Amino acid sequence: MAAAESSFKIILGSSSMARQRILAEMRYEFTIMTADIDEKSIRKEKPEDLVTALAEAKAIAIMARLQHTDILKNVACPTLLITADTDLCGLFMQVVVYKGTIREKPCNEDEAREFIKGYSGGHAAVVGSVLVTNLNSGASKGGWESAEVYFHDIPNEVIDSLIDEGIPFKVAGGLMLEHPLTLPFVDAVVSFAFFRCFIALSFDILGDIT
């Protein structure tokens, strides 16, 4: 499938294969650039405030890096930066809320095991955000969404395999829903708007601030 013709250049602020696939399915060409920030240093009480602040911090860090590159030189069309981070569903910047507590990436194997065992036979809330910034005008738009994810019982051997692969340490909440080992144990996702958030916001934002 040929890439869609567009009047703007896209920089994806993430190395996530899932987010790259989403943009590719939307038929957009893009450049990848990641931000190196200390996520743990950014603290907010509300999950929606945290994911928004993290997405903004990513954008600021990448814009600072761009000042020392030639990426934006001789580019006649507007350039849009989409900031994101590792997440539970592989879509956009997000955190997991379990029993009222915000969960980001687990710090060690014990915490990863505790996280996943807690989901087994239960459920967790997921809060995610996306931010798109026009690097030419400085204008930006973003938003956040939430969903409830319900799980079947997750066997210990599956948890062991996920930890051996290092998957829990790459995603908020320690569990990647789309992973082949995890997917069979996802019972239901309530609020599909959460999974459509990245695509819907992208279409609206890309056509609104260029």
N, C-alpha and C positions, 0 to 999 in steps of 0.2 A: 504494500500500500504506500503510495507516494505521500510525502510530507505535506501538511496543509500550508497553503500560501498565507503568510501573515505579514502585517506591517510593523512587527516588533521582534526584538531578539529576546530570548528567554534564558535566564541563568537559574538553574535549580540548585538551591542551597542545601543539598543533601546528596549522599552517596547511596541512598537506599535504592535497591533494584526495583522494589515495588513501586516507588514513586516515579522512577524512570519509566517503568512499564505503563503507568497511568498516562503520563504525558505522551508516550509513544502511541498509545491507543487513541489519544486525542489528535494524533497526527501532527504534533508539534516537534520541531527540532529545538535542541537546547544544549547549553554548556553547563557542566557540573563544577561547582565550587563549594567547598565545605567550610564551616566556621569552627574554630578551636576556642570554645569558651568553657568556663567552669560552671556547669549547670547547677551544681550543689550550692554555689554562692548566691544564686538567685532564689529567694524565698518569698512566697506569698501564701496567705492563709486560705484563700479560695482557689480551688482547682482551675477555674476559668481564668482567674487573674494570673496564675502561674504559667499556664500554657501560652497565654498572650504575651507575658513578659519574656518568656524564653524565645518565642518566635521573633520578637522585636530585637532581642539581644543578638540573635543569629544574624539578622539583617544588618545591624550596626557593625558587627565584626566583619562580615563579608564586604560591606561597603568600604571599610577601612583598608582591607586587603586590595580591593580593586584600584585604589589610588596608586598602588605601586606596581600595577600591571599595565599591559597594552590592550587589554580585552575590549575596552570601550573606545579606543582610538579609531578614528575613521569609520565609525558606525553612524550612518545617517538616520536610521530608524530608532524609535524609543526602545530602551532595554528594560525588561521587567525581571525583578528578582523575586523568586518564590522561596521563602525560608521554611524549613521543616527540620524534623529530628527523628531519631529512632523511636518506634512506637509499637504498640500492641498489635495493631491491625495492618501496619505497613503503609499508612496513607499520609499522615501529617503529624505535626507536633502534638503530643498528647501525654497525659498522665492517667493513671488508674486510681480510682478511689475505692478502697475496700474497708467496709465498716466505718466509714467516716474519715479514714486516714489516707492521705495522698501517698501513692506508691510510684516511685520512678524506677530506674534500673537497680536491681539488687546489687549489693556490694560484694557478696561472697556466696559460696555454695550453700551454706546453711540458710542464709536469707532467701536465696532463690528457691530452695526446697520448701521453706516455710510459706513463701508467697503462693507457689503452685498448689501445694497441699490445701491451702486455705480456699482456693477456687474450686477444688474438687467437690462435686455435688452441690455447689453453691453458685454465687453470682458476684459480679463486680460492676461498678460504674466506670465508664471510660469517658474522659473529657479531652477533646482535641481542638486544635486551632490551625489556621493557615493564614499567612500574611503575604501579600503581593505588593511590591514597591516599584514604582516607576523611577529608575535611577536618573532619568533626565530631568524630570520635574520635581522629584522628591515626594510626590503624592503616594499614598499607600492606603490600602484597604485590607481588612481582614475580618475574621469572625471565628466563633467557636461553636462546637456542638457536643452533645453527650448521648450516651447509649448505655443500656443495661445488657450485659452478656451473661448468659446462664450456661453452666457446665454440667456434663455428666461426671460420674466418678472418674478420676484420672489415675490409672494404675501407677504404682511406684516405679515399675520398670520403664514406663514412658517418661516419668520425671527424671529418672537417672540418665536416660538417653539424651534428653533435652539439655541437661546440665553438662554431660560429656561433650556435646556439640558446642557448648558455650552460648546457646541461644538466649537464655534468660538475661545474660549480661549485656545484651544488645538492645533490649526493648523495655519500655516503661511497663512496670508491673511484673516483668519477668516471664511473660507468656506471649508468643506470637501466634495469633489466631489462625493465620493462613499457613502455618507450618504443617507439613504432612503428618507429623506425629500428634499435633494438637487438634487439627480440624475435626477428626472423628468424635472428639469429646466436647465439642461446642454444641450445646442443646438448642439455644435460640439467641438471637440478637434483637432486642426491642429498640426500635427507632432506627430505621434504615437511613434516615436523614444524616446520621453520623457518617456512614460510609460514603454517602453522596456528597458530603460537605466539600471535600477537596475539589471535585470535578465541578460542582455547581458554582462554588465561589470563584473558581478559576475562570469559567466562562464569563461570569458577570463582571469580574474585576478586569480581565484582559480587554473587555470591550468598553470599559468605563473610564480607565485612567490612561489610555494611550494617547 
